[in-house]
């Protein structure tokens, strides 16, 4: 495909996918504004430990979901322009919610929008904001009006909306993409296996890579499937995933090895492999020492 034509197609796709994002952004803004107006519940304002805007991050994820579905439907690889669009539209959702609240608010039978400019309303909202403190959902206290600290609170919420949009962008970037036919790969199978010691995981790791080196993807899947699946008290976890391009027969695999850290499993980066099938000849067929 000619470079200019390819650039034009990507630009058009960026525009279309951005339109999908705008639709979900507006829908999210309208839904949250109606919920706040009718129930007084501002989900997007929920904070964790006073500084983590968990509600805004979740709202940003939902508002940016149109980008994800649009990109997957049109097989559009996210560009630098798209990341700007995702973050700016996610942040604008915050202002859409506030503007809708402003336009629907009535005091003594009069619309506030007919009397007070939006900027003045927004400033009043920020400076008169107070916070409820809850432990396991039970209200244990309430702050006084935040005054100038309300601006910090508002900025944290905007950052949360932007972070939600950024998560959507990076997730799209993490999905394997076939440059040859400009299509996303789709997951065809996923398997996991647990081991209580390093040697057991090392043996499994090497055996799987040995089978993949011979092009035996199904054999590797069967090996993982028949090994120990009980996660109780296991130190290591191995995830094996397979993808296939939606436009051609090209296949990929991914191996993720994780080590238990408390209640959670944490990735071991140097054991993370994502390769085409058949496997490349320069991939190590052993588990690195000291892991």
N, C-alpha and C positions, 0 to 999 in steps of 0.2 A: 504494500500500500504506500502511495506517495506520502512524504512527510507532511506536506501542507494539508492534504486531505485528511490524514490521520489526526492532525492537530485540530482541524475544524470539527471532526466527529467527536473528539474528546471534549471540546468546548461546548458543543450542542448537548452532549450527555451531561456535562456539569450543570448546564442550565436546567435540563429536565429533572435531574436528581435533586437540585436545589428546590425546584418547584414542589417535589414530593415532600421535602423537608419543611417547606413553608406550610403545606397543608396540615401535617401533623403538629407543627408548632402552634398554628392558630387553633386547631381542635383541642390541644392540650391547654392552651391559655383560656379558651372559653369554658372548658370543663372545670378547671380549677377555680376560675372566677365565679362561676355559678355555684360551685360547692361552698366557696367562702361566703358568698352573699346570702345563701339560703341557710347555711348551718353555722357560719362563723369559723369553720375549720379551714385553716390555711396550711395544707399539707406541705407545700413547697417551703414553708418557713421553719420546718422541724430542724433542730440542731442537736448534734451529739457532742457531749462534753463542751458545750458552749461555743466551739470553734469549727466543728465539722458540719457543713450544711447538707446533711444527709437527705433532707427533703428536696432541696434544690437540685442536688445531683440526680436523684431519682426522676424529678420532673424534667431535667435536662435530657436524660436518657430517653424518656418517652417522647419528648418534643422533637428529638433528633432521629427517632426511629424511622421516619419517612426516608431519610438519607440511606439508611441500611437497606430497607426493602426496595427502594428505587435503584440503588447501586447493584443489588443482587439480581433484580429483574432485568435490568438493561446491561448487566455484566460490565459495569463501569468501575475501573480501578480508580480509587480516590486520588485526587491531585492536590497540589498545594492550594489551588484556588478553592477546592472543596472544603479543605480544613478551615479556611477563613470563613466560608459561607456557613459551615456547620456551627462554629463557635459564635459567630455574630447572630445567627438566627436563634440559637439556643438562648443567648443572653437577652435578645429582644423579646423572647417569650415572657420573661420576668416583667418587662414593661407593658406587654400586652395584657397580662393579668391585672396589673395595677390600673391600667387605663380602663379596662372593662369594669372593674370595681368602681372606679371613679364615675363612669358613665351611668352606672346603675344605682348609685347611692342617692338616697332621698333623705332629706331632713325636714320635718314639718310639712311634708307633702311637696317639697320643692327639690328638683334635681340639683345636686351640688355643682354639676357641670355648667349649669346656667348662671352660677354666681361666682365660682372660684376657678381660676385657671388651673390646668393640670399640674404645672410645676409647683404651684403653691400647695395644692392637695398632696402631692408626692412628698414635699418637704415636711408637711404636717404629719404624714404617715410615718416617715422615718424618725422624726424627733419625738413623737409621742408613743413609739413602740415600747411595749413591755414584754417580758418573757415569763412564761410559766415554767416551773421546774418540776420535773416528774421523775420518779424512780419506779421502773417496771410498770409504767402506765398510770401510776397513782400520783396525783398532784400533791406536791409537798411545799410549794411556795410560789411567790410571784414577785418579780422585780418592780421597782418604780419605773416611771417613764425614762427611757434611755437618753433622751436629749441628743447631744452631738454624737454619742456613741451609736446612735441609731444609723448613722451613715456607714460606720464600720460594719454593722450588722447587715445593711443593705448590700454593701460591697461583697461580703462573704456569700450572700445568696446569689449574686451575679456570678461570682467565681464558681459556685456550685453548678449553676446552669451551664456555664462554659465547660466545666469538667465533665458533665454528663455528655455533652456533645462530643467532646474530645475522646471519651471512651468509645463512642460509636465509631468515630473515625479510625482509631487504632485497632479496633476489633476487625473492621473491614480490611485494614492493611495486613492483618495477621492471617487472613484466609488465603491459601495458595491460589495463585492466579496464573493461568497459562498465557504467556506472552505470544505464543505461536498462533493461537486462534482467538485470543482476547475473550476468554471465558473463565469463570471461576471454577475451581474444583469443588466437588461435593463429597461429603463424607459417605463412604460406602460401608465401613464397619469400624467398630471401636471395641477394644478388649482391655481388660486390666488383670493384673496378677500381683499377689502379695508374697513377701518373703520375710522371714524373721531374722535373717542374718545376711551379711555382705556376700559371703561365698555363694549362697543360694541365688541371690540376685545376679551375681557375676556370671554364674553358669547359664541362667536364663537369658541374660543380655547377650552373651556370646552366641548361644544357640540360635536365638532369633536372628541376629545379624548374619550368621552362617547360612541360614535358610533363605534370607532375603538376598544374599550375595548370589545364590543359585536361582533367583527369580521365583522362589516358592513362597509367594505371599500368603496363599491359603494354608500352607504348611505352618508358617509362623503364627497365623491366627489360631489354628487348631492347637498348636503347642501351648499358647497362652490360655486358651479356653479350658484345657484339661488340667492345668496346674492349679495350685491352691488359690481359691477365690475368697477365702475367709480373711477379712481384714483385722480381726480381733488380735490385739497385741503384736501385730506385725510391724517391723521397723521400716521396710521398704515397700514401695508400690511402683509398678511398671505399667504405663499406659501405651498401648499400641493402636495407632489409628491408620486408616487407609483412605485415600481420596482418589477420585477419578475426574478428569476434566470433563465438563458438560458438553464440550464441543468436539473432542477427539478421544482416542483410547489411552492417552497418556495417564499414567498412574503415579501416585506418590505415597510414601509412608512417613510416619512420624513416631519416634520413640521418646517418651518422657519418663525419666526415673526420678522418683521423689523419696525423700527421707522424712520420717516422722519427727516432728518438732512439737512436743506437747500433744495437743488434740488434733493438730493439722499436719498435712503433708506439704513439704516444701521442695520445689524443684531443685535438682542438681544440674546446673547449667551445662557443665562439660560433658554430661551424658545425654544431652538433648540432641537428637538427630532428626532432621527432616530432609529426605532425599527422594530423587526420582527412582522408579522401578524400571529396569533392573538397577540394583544398587551400584553406586560409583566405586571404582576400584581403590580410591584413596581413603575410604572410610575404614576406621580401625574396627577390627573384629574382636576386640577385647574391652573389658571394663577397666578404665584407668586405675592405677594403684592409688592408695590413700583415700579412697572415696568412702 
